[in-house]
């Protein structure tokens, strides 16, 4: 009886010990994960936010003991030639006011203030002669500039016949609207490029003595968006003909989802090889929106992050090749470096890969030359990276919950997609160009927070697509919008693509249309 009891006690202790070990292992993994999260949050608050690896040359580092201990003897300084310093005046540069260093271009308005001596204004002014005019420049600012334009239409009479003849003011961009094209363009730029909510624009108008309702401003933005929608559609169609397409998604609150709640929606920006970006809108993050946007029109390489909806879409469409972003893979190791020091080894390899890509861009290699350069310079680094990942995965001490283990699993599961750029020179290494293009959306969220309706979110996508593409191509959004808002109503519909920012820059940027009163 005693032997049986002892055996049962031992079995119970063994089972309890196993449970405690499992609980301890789980607790350690949880603590490690929470420490990694805490380190990441500390970096976001107090450290560098860039994911690029920062290499510091040890030779440039100064010791903390510098000045406290004797420095090693150094070689005597080489003989130097003493050169007398000559005092020079301010350097003359194009577009620079020399006496103060103020730079501006020809579009900047200049107000001249003459400070004439009293002698030139007196009765003996003829006795004085102006020898020179000394100019000084200061940068000033006016209160919010709005102007009321008074159009005067003359009615004239032909005296011999007595016939009355009248001319008519040109039609406004919006029929029977009080808004001039310059107001529409200015509002769109202020709201979507500089992220000023309409209520702030309304306050600025009130301070300038102009009384309009805030709802009117919303209506003007919506009507302007409808005018620009055909240009957006033409740009989207052009983007979908690209052989390489970048796609991503970013959240936006749009529309009401019950009392006091906003609906979670998404912009799905797509960017073509010609540097054009379109913000497509959807109230879901499901794969069906990818189907809706790409349809059967796109046939090429789709470059994305690791979101599973893209991989699911590609599996169903053999005509599409899937490539994935190296920057997102790097991000996983960057987050893991606090949890495991070996994560830095991956960052070093990826940094070397980016260095070679920068060299290729600097040499402006394209096509077969770029393909050969990637094979010679990038492929060996990629192979070393994958070999390193496999070696780390064999480490049995690396728990699955460890951040490094998660980073390894992320990249190894996507190895085929991340290697696509080696075989296709048109495929970029990452989706950073698209992520830079979609920055106005998260920046705008901090200013206007949400879109009151889903239709309003679609309007934001239309206008933001054109403004962001203007910036990508070095086109001034205000100049572009003033032109196309006047041109779109008369331009042939079959040639509407000519009004997209990329094509507009080629065809109309040299002589853009301006407002009739501002010519």
C-alpha positions as CSV (number, residue, x, y, z in Angstrom):
1,X,0.0,0.0,0.0
2,X,2.9,2.3,0.9
3,X,4.7,1.5,-2.4
4,X,1.6,2.3,-4.4
5,X,1.1,5.5,-2.6
6,X,4.7,6.6,-3.1
7,X,4.5,5.9,-6.8
8,X,1.3,8.0,-7.1
9,X,3.0,10.8,-5.2
10,X,6.0,10.7,-7.6
11,X,3.7,10.7,-10.6
12,X,1.8,13.7,-9.3
13,X,5.1,15.5,-8.6
14,X,6.4,14.7,-12.1
15,X,3.1,16.0,-13.7
16,X,3.2,19.1,-11.5
17,X,6.8,19.7,-12.4
18,X,6.0,19.4,-16.1
19,X,3.1,21.9,-15.7
20,X,5.4,24.3,-13.9
21,X,8.0,24.0,-16.6
22,X,5.5,24.7,-19.3
23,X,4.1,27.7,-17.4
24,X,7.6,29.0,-16.8
25,X,8.5,28.6,-20.5
26,X,5.3,30.4,-21.5
27,X,5.9,33.2,-19.0
28,X,9.4,33.7,-20.2
29,X,8.2,33.9,-23.8
30,X,5.5,36.4,-22.8
31,X,8.0,38.5,-20.8
32,X,10.4,38.5,-23.8
33,X,7.7,39.6,-26.1
34,X,6.6,42.4,-23.8
35,X,10.2,43.5,-23.4
36,X,10.6,43.7,-27.1
37,X,7.3,45.7,-27.4
38,X,8.5,48.0,-24.6
39,X,11.9,48.5,-26.4
40,X,10.1,49.3,-29.6
41,X,7.8,51.8,-28.0
42,X,10.8,53.5,-26.3
43,X,12.5,53.7,-29.7
44,X,9.4,55.3,-31.2
45,X,9.3,57.9,-28.4
46,X,13.0,58.6,-27.8
47,X,15.0,57.0,-30.5
48,X,15.5,56.9,-34.3
49,X,12.4,56.0,-36.2
50,X,14.3,55.2,-39.5
51,X,14.6,51.5,-40.3
52,X,17.8,52.0,-42.2
53,X,20.9,50.6,-40.5
54,X,23.1,53.4,-39.2
55,X,26.7,52.5,-39.6
56,X,29.2,54.6,-37.6
57,X,32.9,54.5,-38.4
58,X,34.8,53.6,-35.1
59,X,37.6,55.9,-36.2
60,X,35.3,58.8,-36.0
61,X,34.1,58.0,-32.4
62,X,35.7,60.0,-29.6
63,X,36.5,58.2,-26.4
64,X,34.7,59.2,-23.2
65,X,38.2,59.5,-21.6
66,X,39.4,62.1,-24.2
67,X,41.1,64.8,-22.2
68,X,41.3,62.7,-19.0
69,X,44.3,60.6,-20.1
70,X,47.2,61.4,-22.3
71,X,46.6,60.9,-26.0
72,X,49.1,58.8,-27.9
73,X,51.7,60.8,-29.6
74,X,50.7,61.8,-33.1
75,X,52.8,62.6,-36.2
76,X,53.9,66.2,-36.4
77,X,51.6,68.3,-38.5
78,X,52.6,68.8,-42.1
79,X,53.7,72.2,-43.1
80,X,50.9,74.3,-44.3
81,X,50.9,77.4,-46.5
82,X,49.5,80.5,-44.9
83,X,47.0,82.1,-47.2
84,X,45.7,85.6,-46.5
85,X,42.0,85.6,-46.1
86,X,40.2,88.1,-48.3
87,X,37.0,89.6,-47.2
88,X,34.4,89.1,-49.9
89,X,30.9,90.5,-50.3
90,X,27.8,88.3,-50.4
91,X,27.8,85.7,-53.1
92,X,25.6,86.5,-56.1
93,X,23.1,83.8,-56.9
94,X,20.1,83.5,-59.2
95,X,16.9,84.3,-57.3
96,X,18.8,85.5,-54.2
97,X,18.5,88.9,-52.5
98,X,22.2,89.5,-51.8
99,X,22.0,91.7,-48.7
100,X,19.9,89.3,-46.7
101,X,20.2,85.9,-48.4
102,X,16.4,85.8,-49.2
103,X,15.6,83.6,-52.1
104,X,12.5,83.7,-54.3
105,X,11.5,83.2,-57.9
106,X,9.6,85.1,-60.5
107,X,6.2,84.1,-59.3
108,X,6.7,85.8,-55.9
109,X,4.8,89.1,-55.9
110,X,7.0,92.1,-55.0
111,X,5.6,95.3,-53.4
112,X,7.9,98.3,-53.9
113,X,8.0,101.1,-51.2
114,X,9.8,104.3,-52.3
115,X,11.4,106.2,-49.4
116,X,12.0,109.5,-51.3
117,X,13.9,112.2,-49.5
118,X,12.0,115.3,-48.6
119,X,14.2,117.3,-51.0
120,X,12.9,115.4,-54.0
121,X,9.3,116.3,-53.0
122,X,9.9,120.0,-52.2
123,X,9.8,123.0,-54.5
124,X,13.5,122.7,-55.1
125,X,13.3,119.2,-56.4
126,X,14.8,120.2,-59.7
127,X,18.0,121.1,-57.9
128,X,18.6,117.4,-56.9
129,X,19.6,114.4,-59.0
130,X,19.2,110.8,-58.1
131,X,22.6,109.2,-58.2
132,X,21.7,105.6,-57.2
133,X,18.9,103.7,-55.5
134,X,19.9,101.4,-52.6
135,X,17.6,98.4,-52.3
136,X,16.9,96.3,-49.2
137,X,14.4,93.4,-49.1
138,X,12.4,92.0,-46.3
139,X,10.0,89.1,-46.3
140,X,6.5,90.1,-45.3
141,X,3.0,88.5,-45.0
142,X,-0.4,89.7,-45.7
143,X,-3.6,88.8,-44.0
144,X,-5.4,85.9,-45.8
145,X,-5.7,87.0,-49.4
146,X,-9.1,86.7,-50.9
147,X,-10.4,89.0,-53.6
148,X,-13.9,89.8,-54.9
149,X,-13.8,89.9,-58.7
150,X,-16.2,92.4,-60.3
151,X,-16.9,91.5,-63.9
152,X,-18.2,94.5,-65.9
153,X,-20.1,93.8,-69.1
154,X,-20.6,96.8,-71.3
155,X,-23.7,97.5,-73.3
156,X,-23.0,99.8,-76.3
157,X,-25.1,101.4,-78.9
158,X,-24.4,101.6,-82.6
159,X,-25.2,105.3,-83.3
160,X,-26.2,105.1,-87.0
161,X,-28.5,102.1,-86.5
162,X,-29.4,102.6,-82.8
163,X,-28.8,98.9,-82.2
164,X,-27.7,97.8,-78.7
165,X,-24.8,95.4,-78.4
166,X,-23.7,93.7,-75.2
167,X,-20.9,91.4,-74.3
168,X,-21.0,88.7,-71.7
169,X,-18.6,87.6,-69.0
170,X,-17.0,84.2,-69.5
171,X,-18.9,81.4,-67.9
172,X,-17.7,80.2,-64.5
173,X,-16.2,76.8,-64.0
174,X,-19.2,75.9,-61.9
175,X,-22.4,77.1,-63.5
176,X,-24.2,79.8,-61.4
177,X,-21.6,79.6,-58.8
178,X,-20.0,82.5,-56.8
179,X,-16.7,80.6,-56.8
180,X,-13.9,81.6,-59.3
181,X,-11.6,78.9,-60.5
182,X,-8.8,80.4,-58.4
183,X,-10.9,79.9,-55.2
184,X,-11.6,76.3,-56.2
185,X,-7.9,75.5,-56.8
186,X,-6.8,77.3,-53.7
187,X,-9.3,75.5,-51.5
188,X,-8.2,72.1,-52.9
189,X,-4.5,72.9,-52.4
190,X,-5.1,74.2,-48.9
191,X,-7.2,71.2,-47.8
192,X,-5.4,68.3,-49.6
193,X,-1.8,69.5,-49.9
194,X,-1.5,71.4,-46.7
195,X,-4.2,69.6,-44.7
196,X,-6.3,72.5,-43.5
197,X,-9.8,71.4,-42.6
198,X,-12.6,73.4,-44.2
199,X,-13.7,74.9,-40.9
200,X,-10.3,76.6,-40.7
201,X,-10.6,77.9,-44.2
202,X,-14.1,79.2,-43.2
203,X,-12.5,81.0,-40.3
204,X,-9.8,82.6,-42.5
205,X,-12.5,83.9,-44.9
206,X,-14.5,85.3,-41.9
207,X,-11.3,87.1,-40.7
208,X,-10.9,88.5,-44.2
209,X,-14.5,89.9,-44.0
210,X,-16.1,87.3,-46.3
211,X,-19.3,85.7,-45.1
212,X,-20.1,82.3,-46.6
213,X,-21.5,79.2,-45.1
214,X,-19.3,76.2,-44.3
215,X,-21.7,73.9,-46.1
216,X,-21.1,75.9,-49.3
217,X,-17.3,75.2,-49.1
218,X,-18.1,71.4,-48.8
219,X,-20.3,71.6,-51.8
220,X,-17.6,73.4,-53.8
221,X,-15.0,70.7,-53.0
222,X,-17.5,68.0,-54.0
223,X,-18.4,69.7,-57.3
224,X,-14.7,70.3,-58.1
225,X,-14.0,66.6,-57.4
226,X,-16.8,65.6,-59.9
227,X,-15.2,67.7,-62.5
228,X,-11.8,66.1,-62.0
229,X,-13.2,62.5,-61.8
230,X,-12.7,61.8,-65.5
231,X,-9.1,62.8,-65.3
232,X,-8.7,60.5,-62.3
233,X,-10.3,57.6,-64.2
234,X,-8.0,58.1,-67.2
235,X,-5.0,58.1,-64.9
236,X,-6.2,54.9,-63.2
237,X,-6.7,53.2,-66.5
238,X,-3.1,54.2,-67.5
239,X,-1.7,52.9,-64.3
240,X,-3.3,49.5,-64.8
241,X,-1.5,49.1,-68.1
242,X,1.9,49.2,-66.3
243,X,4.0,46.0,-66.4
244,X,4.9,46.6,-62.8
245,X,2.3,47.8,-60.3
246,X,2.8,48.8,-56.6
247,X,-0.2,48.4,-54.3
248,X,-0.8,49.0,-50.6
249,X,-3.6,49.9,-48.2
250,X,-4.0,52.4,-45.4
251,X,-7.0,52.9,-43.0
252,X,-9.3,55.9,-43.0
253,X,-12.5,56.6,-40.9
254,X,-15.3,57.3,-43.3
255,X,-19.1,57.2,-42.9
256,X,-21.1,56.6,-39.7
257,X,-21.3,53.1,-38.1
258,X,-24.0,53.8,-35.5
259,X,-24.3,56.6,-33.1
260,X,-21.0,58.3,-32.3
261,X,-19.0,55.7,-34.3
262,X,-17.2,56.0,-37.6
263,X,-16.7,53.1,-40.0
264,X,-13.3,51.7,-40.6
265,X,-12.5,52.0,-44.3
266,X,-9.4,51.9,-46.5
267,X,-7.6,53.6,-49.3
268,X,-5.9,51.2,-51.6
269,X,-3.3,53.3,-53.5
270,X,-1.8,51.9,-56.7
271,X,1.3,53.3,-58.4
272,X,2.4,52.6,-62.0
273,X,5.8,52.5,-63.5
274,X,5.4,56.1,-64.9
275,X,5.2,57.6,-61.4
276,X,1.4,58.1,-61.2
277,X,-0.6,57.2,-58.1
278,X,-4.3,56.6,-57.6
279,X,-6.1,56.3,-54.3
280,X,-8.9,53.8,-54.7
281,X,-11.4,53.7,-51.9
282,X,-13.2,50.7,-50.3
283,X,-15.1,50.1,-47.1
284,X,-13.4,46.8,-46.6
285,X,-9.9,45.3,-46.5
286,X,-11.0,42.1,-48.2
287,X,-9.5,40.7,-51.4
288,X,-12.6,41.5,-53.4
289,X,-11.4,45.2,-53.7
290,X,-8.2,44.0,-55.3
291,X,-10.4,42.1,-57.8
292,X,-12.5,45.1,-58.4
293,X,-9.6,47.5,-59.1
294,X,-7.3,45.3,-61.1
295,X,-10.1,43.4,-62.9
296,X,-8.8,41.6,-66.0
297,X,-6.9,44.7,-67.1
298,X,-3.7,44.3,-65.2
299,X,-1.2,41.7,-66.4
300,X,2.3,42.0,-64.9
301,X,4.1,42.1,-61.6
302,X,2.3,43.2,-58.5
303,X,4.6,44.5,-55.8
304,X,3.1,44.5,-52.3
305,X,3.8,44.0,-48.6
306,X,3.1,40.7,-46.8
307,X,-0.7,41.1,-46.4
308,X,-2.3,37.7,-47.3
309,X,-5.0,39.1,-49.5
310,X,-2.5,39.9,-52.3
311,X,-1.0,36.4,-52.2
312,X,-4.6,35.0,-52.3
313,X,-5.4,37.2,-55.3
314,X,-2.3,36.1,-57.2
315,X,-3.0,32.4,-56.7
316,X,-6.3,32.9,-58.5
317,X,-4.8,34.8,-61.4
318,X,-2.0,33.2,-63.3
319,X,-1.3,36.3,-65.5
320,X,0.0,38.1,-62.4
321,X,3.4,37.7,-60.8
322,X,3.7,38.5,-57.1
323,X,6.8,40.3,-55.8
324,X,7.1,41.4,-52.2
325,X,8.9,44.3,-50.4
326,X,12.3,44.0,-48.8
327,X,11.7,47.0,-46.6
328,X,8.8,45.2,-44.8
329,X,11.1,42.2,-44.2
330,X,13.8,44.6,-42.9
331,X,11.2,46.1,-40.6
332,X,10.7,42.7,-38.9
333,X,14.4,42.4,-38.1
334,X,14.6,46.0,-37.0
335,X,11.9,45.3,-34.4
336,X,13.7,42.1,-33.3
337,X,17.1,43.6,-32.7
338,X,16.2,44.4,-29.0
339,X,15.0,40.9,-28.4
340,X,17.9,39.1,-30.1
341,X,21.3,40.7,-31.0
342,X,21.7,38.5,-34.0
343,X,19.0,40.4,-35.8
344,X,21.6,43.1,-36.5
345,X,23.4,40.6,-38.8
346,X,20.3,40.5,-41.0
347,X,20.1,44.3,-41.0
348,X,23.8,44.5,-42.1
349,X,23.2,42.2,-45.1
350,X,20.0,44.0,-46.1
351,X,21.9,47.4,-45.8
352,X,24.5,46.0,-48.2
353,X,21.8,45.0,-50.6
354,X,20.3,48.6,-50.5
355,X,23.8,50.0,-51.0
356,X,24.2,48.0,-54.3
357,X,20.8,49.1,-55.4
358,X,21.8,52.7,-54.8
359,X,24.9,52.2,-56.9
360,X,22.7,50.9,-59.7
361,X,20.4,53.9,-59.5
362,X,23.4,56.2,-59.5
363,X,24.7,54.7,-62.7
364,X,21.2,54.9,-64.1
365,X,21.2,51.3,-65.4
366,X,18.1,50.0,-67.0
367,X,17.0,46.8,-68.8
368,X,19.7,44.2,-69.5
369,X,22.4,46.3,-67.9
370,X,20.4,46.6,-64.6
371,X,19.6,42.8,-64.7
372,X,23.3,42.0,-65.1
373,X,24.4,44.4,-62.3
374,X,21.8,42.8,-60.0
375,X,23.1,39.4,-60.8
376,X,26.7,40.4,-60.1
377,X,26.2,42.6,-57.1
378,X,22.8,41.8,-55.5
379,X,22.4,38.1,-56.0
380,X,25.4,37.0,-53.9
381,X,24.2,39.2,-51.0
382,X,20.7,37.7,-51.3
383,X,22.1,34.2,-51.2
384,X,24.1,34.9,-48.1
385,X,21.0,36.4,-46.5
386,X,19.0,33.3,-47.1
387,X,21.8,31.0,-45.9
388,X,22.0,33.0,-42.8
389,X,18.3,32.8,-42.2
390,X,18.4,29.0,-42.6
391,X,21.3,28.7,-40.1
392,X,19.4,30.8,-37.5
393,X,16.3,28.7,-37.9
394,X,18.3,25.6,-36.9
395,X,19.0,27.2,-33.5
396,X,16.9,25.1,-31.1
397,X,17.2,27.7,-28.4
398,X,15.2,30.1,-30.5
399,X,11.6,30.0,-29.3
400,X,8.8,30.4,-31.8
401,X,7.5,33.4,-29.9
402,X,10.8,35.2,-30.1
403,X,10.8,38.3,-32.4
404,X,13.8,37.0,-34.4
405,X,12.0,33.7,-35.0
406,X,9.0,35.6,-36.2
407,X,11.1,37.7,-38.5
408,X,12.8,34.6,-39.9
409,X,9.5,32.9,-40.6
410,X,8.1,36.1,-42.3
411,X,10.9,36.3,-44.8
412,X,11.4,32.6,-45.4
413,X,7.7,32.1,-46.1
414,X,8.0,34.9,-48.8
415,X,11.4,34.0,-50.3
416,X,10.2,33.3,-53.8
417,X,8.3,36.6,-53.9
418,X,11.2,38.6,-52.5
419,X,13.6,37.2,-55.1
420,X,11.5,38.3,-58.1
421,X,13.5,41.6,-58.4
422,X,16.6,39.6,-59.3
423,X,15.0,38.3,-62.5
424,X,13.0,41.4,-63.5
425,X,14.9,44.7,-63.7
426,X,11.6,46.6,-63.8
427,X,10.7,45.4,-60.3
428,X,11.8,47.7,-57.5
429,X,13.4,46.4,-54.3
430,X,10.5,47.7,-52.1
431,X,7.3,49.7,-52.1
432,X,8.9,52.8,-50.5
433,X,8.0,55.0,-53.5
434,X,4.3,54.2,-53.0
435,X,4.6,54.6,-49.2
436,X,6.1,58.1,-49.7
437,X,3.3,58.9,-52.1
438,X,0.5,57.9,-49.6
439,X,1.9,60.0,-46.8
440,X,-0.7,62.7,-47.3
441,X,-3.4,60.3,-46.0
442,X,-2.0,59.7,-42.5
443,X,-0.9,63.3,-42.4
444,X,-4.4,64.4,-43.3
445,X,-5.9,62.1,-40.7
446,X,-4.2,64.2,-38.0
447,X,-5.8,67.3,-39.4
448,X,-9.3,66.4,-40.6
449,X,-9.5,63.0,-38.7
450,X,-12.2,61.4,-40.8
451,X,-14.6,61.7,-43.8
452,X,-18.2,62.4,-42.9
453,X,-19.5,60.2,-45.7
454,X,-18.0,57.4,-47.9
455,X,-18.8,59.6,-50.9
456,X,-16.7,62.3,-49.4
457,X,-13.8,59.8,-48.9
458,X,-14.0,59.0,-52.7
459,X,-13.7,62.7,-53.4
460,X,-10.6,62.9,-51.2
461,X,-9.2,60.0,-53.2
462,X,-9.8,61.7,-56.5
463,X,-8.2,65.0,-55.6
464,X,-5.4,63.5,-53.6
465,X,-4.4,61.3,-56.5
466,X,-4.0,64.3,-58.8
467,X,-2.2,66.5,-56.3
468,X,0.2,63.7,-55.2
469,X,1.0,62.9,-58.8
470,X,1.7,66.6,-59.5
471,X,4.2,66.5,-56.6
472,X,5.9,63.4,-58.0
473,X,6.4,65.0,-61.4
474,X,7.4,68.5,-60.1
475,X,4.2,70.2,-61.1
476,X,2.7,73.0,-59.0
477,X,-0.7,71.7,-57.9
478,X,-2.3,75.2,-57.8
479,X,-1.1,76.0,-61.4
480,X,-2.3,72.6,-62.6
481,X,-5.7,72.8,-61.0
482,X,-6.4,76.4,-62.2
483,X,-5.6,75.1,-65.8
484,X,-7.5,71.8,-65.9
485,X,-10.6,73.0,-64.1
486,X,-11.1,75.5,-66.9
487,X,-9.9,73.1,-69.6
488,X,-11.8,69.9,-68.6
489,X,-15.2,71.1,-69.7
490,X,-14.1,71.8,-73.3
491,X,-11.4,69.1,-73.8
492,X,-12.3,66.1,-76.0
493,X,-13.4,63.2,-73.8
494,X,-11.4,60.7,-75.8
495,X,-8.3,62.7,-75.1
496,X,-8.9,63.2,-71.4
497,X,-5.6,61.4,-70.5
498,X,-3.8,64.5,-71.8
499,X,-5.1,66.3,-68.6
500,X,-3.4,63.9,-66.2
501,X,-0.5,65.6,-64.4
502,X,2.2,63.6,-66.3
503,X,0.8,64.3,-69.7
504,X,-0.2,67.9,-68.8
505,X,3.4,68.6,-67.9
506,X,4.4,67.6,-71.4
507,X,1.7,69.4,-73.3
508,X,0.5,72.4,-71.4
509,X,2.9,73.3,-68.5
510,X,4.8,75.8,-70.6
511,X,1.7,78.0,-71.2
512,X,-0.9,77.1,-68.5
513,X,-4.3,78.7,-68.5
514,X,-4.8,81.3,-65.8
515,X,-7.8,83.2,-64.5
516,X,-9.0,85.9,-66.9
517,X,-8.5,88.6,-64.2
518,X,-5.1,87.3,-63.1
519,X,-3.5,87.2,-66.5
